[in-house]
Amino acid sequence: MTAEQVLRCAILKQYRQLTYEELAFYLEDSSSFRGFSRLEMGQYPCKSILQANIKALREETREALHREIIGYAKQEKIESGRKIRIDATAVETDIHHPTDSTLLAEGASSSDSGISLTRVRPETRIFVRDQGMRKKLSQAYI
């Protein structure tokens, strides 16, 4: 792939928010994608080739390209370039849902560093349902 083809494929990937697999599919299937990318007939880059070539673009190259686009937009009075729009996409992840016993353990462990154990009176009782937590707390306050 030529440098121009790589840049054009990177622009398509970013603009359309495609994965490398989707980009490879559209480059093979769509004549408009192929025309924009300036790929020759019979030139069908697979996802691994696209990924290797696009990832090879250095940060400085992307910044220079961005400056050129903003400069053109300013010249044509399309955009002033003074504001930026950022996409803060949230990603689903497994979350550790706190239970009463884990909250108590985290609170006890974090407060251990700041509280002197000698201040705990012997008559103070801590009621805990979780037997493992009871053992940890009893060891911490003995």
One Martini backbone bead per residue (centre of mass of N, CA, C, O) as a GRO file, in nm:
protein
  142
    1MET     BB    1   0.099   0.034   0.019
    2THR     BB    2   0.053   0.350   0.010
    3ALA     BB    3   0.055   0.634   0.188
    4GLU     BB    4  -0.214   0.740   0.081
    5GLN     BB    5  -0.380   0.484   0.135
    6VAL     BB    6  -0.334   0.474   0.437
    7LEU     BB    7  -0.454   0.750   0.509
    8ARG     BB    8  -0.735   0.696   0.385
    9CYS     BB    9  -0.800   0.449   0.562
   10ALA     BB   10  -0.773   0.596   0.833
   11ILE     BB   11  -1.000   0.796   0.781
   12LEU     BB   12  -1.227   0.591   0.744
   13LYS     BB   13  -1.200   0.452   1.015
   14GLN     BB   14  -1.250   0.705   1.189
   15TYR     BB   15  -1.510   0.827   1.063
   16ARG     BB   16  -1.673   0.532   1.075
   17GLN     BB   17  -1.594   0.351   1.314
   18LEU     BB   18  -1.398   0.105   1.243
   19THR     BB   19  -1.285  -0.186   1.204
   20TYR     BB   20  -1.061  -0.373   1.040
   21GLU     BB   21  -1.267  -0.576   0.934
   22GLU     BB   22  -1.471  -0.372   0.821
   23LEU     BB   23  -1.278  -0.222   0.635
   24ALA     BB   24  -1.208  -0.465   0.455
   25PHE     BB   25  -1.494  -0.513   0.358
   26TYR     BB   26  -1.554  -0.229   0.233
   27LEU     BB   27  -1.310  -0.232   0.035
   28GLU     BB   28  -1.430  -0.483  -0.122
   29ASP     BB   29  -1.746  -0.381  -0.163
   30SER     BB   30  -1.688  -0.066  -0.204
   31SER     BB   31  -1.646   0.175  -0.447
   32SER     BB   32  -1.621   0.432  -0.270
   33PHE     BB   33  -1.395   0.332  -0.086
   34ARG     BB   34  -1.196   0.263  -0.314
   35GLY     BB   35  -1.188   0.546  -0.438
   36PHE     BB   36  -1.086   0.700  -0.190
   37SER     BB   37  -0.829   0.501  -0.146
   38ARG     BB   38  -0.699   0.421  -0.425
   39LEU     BB   39  -0.756   0.138  -0.520
   40GLU     BB   40  -0.682  -0.120  -0.702
   41MET     BB   41  -0.744  -0.361  -0.895
   42GLY     BB   42  -0.699  -0.643  -0.682
   43GLN     BB   43  -0.686  -0.463  -0.417
   44TYR     BB   44  -0.713  -0.651  -0.099
   45PRO     BB   45  -0.691  -0.569   0.208
   46CYS     BB   46  -0.637  -0.696   0.501
   47LYS     BB   47  -0.661  -0.650   0.835
   48SER     BB   48  -0.352  -0.687   0.898
   49ILE     BB   49  -0.248  -0.482   0.691
   50LEU     BB   50  -0.405  -0.239   0.792
   51GLN     BB   51  -0.298  -0.240   1.080
   52ALA     BB   52   0.005  -0.217   1.020
   53ASN     BB   53  -0.011   0.050   0.854
   54ILE     BB   54  -0.171   0.236   1.050
   55LYS     BB   55   0.016   0.190   1.305
   56ALA     BB   56   0.274   0.320   1.155
   57LEU     BB   57   0.167   0.581   1.222
   58ARG     BB   58   0.266   0.860   1.346
   59GLU     BB   59   0.194   1.118   1.551
   60GLU     BB   60   0.310   1.343   1.368
   61THR     BB   61   0.137   1.273   1.122
   62ARG     BB   62  -0.139   1.321   1.248
   63GLU     BB   63  -0.089   1.615   1.330
   64ALA     BB   64  -0.029   1.724   1.046
   65LEU     BB   65  -0.299   1.645   0.925
   66HIS     BB   66  -0.472   1.809   1.120
   67ARG     BB   67  -0.354   2.087   1.051
   68GLU     BB   68  -0.437   2.083   0.753
   69ILE     BB   69  -0.741   2.058   0.794
   70ILE     BB   70  -0.777   2.314   0.968
   71GLY     BB   71  -0.653   2.510   0.763
   72TYR     BB   72  -0.863   2.459   0.542
   73ALA     BB   73  -1.116   2.528   0.712
   74LYS     BB   74  -1.033   2.822   0.764
   75GLN     BB   75  -1.001   2.915   0.468
   76GLU     BB   76  -1.314   2.815   0.401
   77LYS     BB   77  -1.499   2.875   0.654
   78ILE     BB   78  -1.589   2.607   0.824
   79GLU     BB   79  -1.363   2.642   1.055
   80SER     BB   80  -1.186   2.773   1.337
   81GLY     BB   81  -1.036   2.577   1.563
   82ARG     BB   82  -1.127   2.651   1.879
   83LYS     BB   83  -1.283   2.384   1.896
   84ILE     BB   84  -1.352   2.074   2.068
   85ARG     BB   85  -1.450   1.735   2.010
   86ILE     BB   86  -1.535   1.482   2.249
   87ASP     BB   87  -1.534   1.132   2.293
   88ALA     BB   88  -1.690   0.973   2.583
   89THR     BB   89  -1.675   0.652   2.598
   90ALA     BB   90  -1.836   0.391   2.736
   91VAL     BB   91  -1.739   0.089   2.905
   92GLU     BB   92  -1.807  -0.223   2.962
   93THR     BB   93  -1.791  -0.370   3.295
   94ASP     BB   94  -1.690  -0.528   3.561
   95ILE     BB   95  -1.844  -0.504   3.883
   96HIS     BB   96  -1.783  -0.459   4.216
   97HIS     BB   97  -2.014  -0.534   4.435
   98PRO     BB   98  -2.098  -0.419   4.726
   99THR     BB   99  -2.086  -0.533   5.046
  100ASP     BB  100  -2.099  -0.517   5.374
  101SER     BB  101  -1.834  -0.676   5.427
  102THR     BB  102  -1.648  -0.526   5.223
  103LEU     BB  103  -1.689  -0.244   5.336
  104LEU     BB  104  -1.582  -0.308   5.618
  105ALA     BB  105  -1.301  -0.405   5.533
  106GLU     BB  106  -1.214  -0.146   5.385
  107GLY     BB  107  -1.254   0.039   5.628
  108ALA     BB  108  -1.060  -0.108   5.820
  109SER     BB  109  -0.803  -0.095   5.641
  110SER     BB  110  -0.799   0.219   5.601
  111SER     BB  111  -0.814   0.290   5.918
  112ASP     BB  112  -0.560   0.150   6.032
  113SER     BB  113  -0.347   0.369   5.951
  114GLY     BB  114  -0.499   0.617   6.131
  115ILE     BB  115  -0.554   0.423   6.375
  116SER     BB  116  -0.518   0.353   6.692
  117LEU     BB  117  -0.549   0.049   6.866
  118THR     BB  118  -0.539   0.162   7.168
  119ARG     BB  119  -0.832   0.313   7.160
  120VAL     BB  120  -0.968   0.052   7.192
  121ARG     BB  121  -1.202  -0.079   7.371
  122PRO     BB  122  -1.274  -0.379   7.520
  123GLU     BB  123  -1.605  -0.331   7.516
  124THR     BB  124  -1.598  -0.329   7.222
  125ARG     BB  125  -1.832  -0.419   6.965
  126ILE     BB  126  -1.839  -0.635   6.671
  127PHE     BB  127  -2.082  -0.696   6.422
  128VAL     BB  128  -2.059  -0.999   6.222
  129ARG     BB  129  -2.157  -1.227   5.976
  130ASP     BB  130  -1.890  -1.281   5.856
  131GLN     BB  131  -1.653  -1.506   5.948
  132GLY     BB  132  -1.402  -1.401   5.798
  133MET     BB  133  -1.434  -1.109   5.902
  134ARG     BB  134  -1.425  -1.170   6.202
  135LYS     BB  135  -1.136  -1.274   6.201
  136LYS     BB  136  -0.998  -1.021   6.090
  137LEU     BB  137  -1.100  -0.824   6.312
  138SER     BB  138  -0.994  -0.979   6.561
  139GLN     BB  139  -0.695  -0.961   6.473
  140ALA     BB  140  -0.678  -0.644   6.451
  141TYR     BB  141  -0.794  -0.606   6.778
  142ILE     BB  142  -0.557  -0.772   6.955
   0.00000   0.00000   0.00000
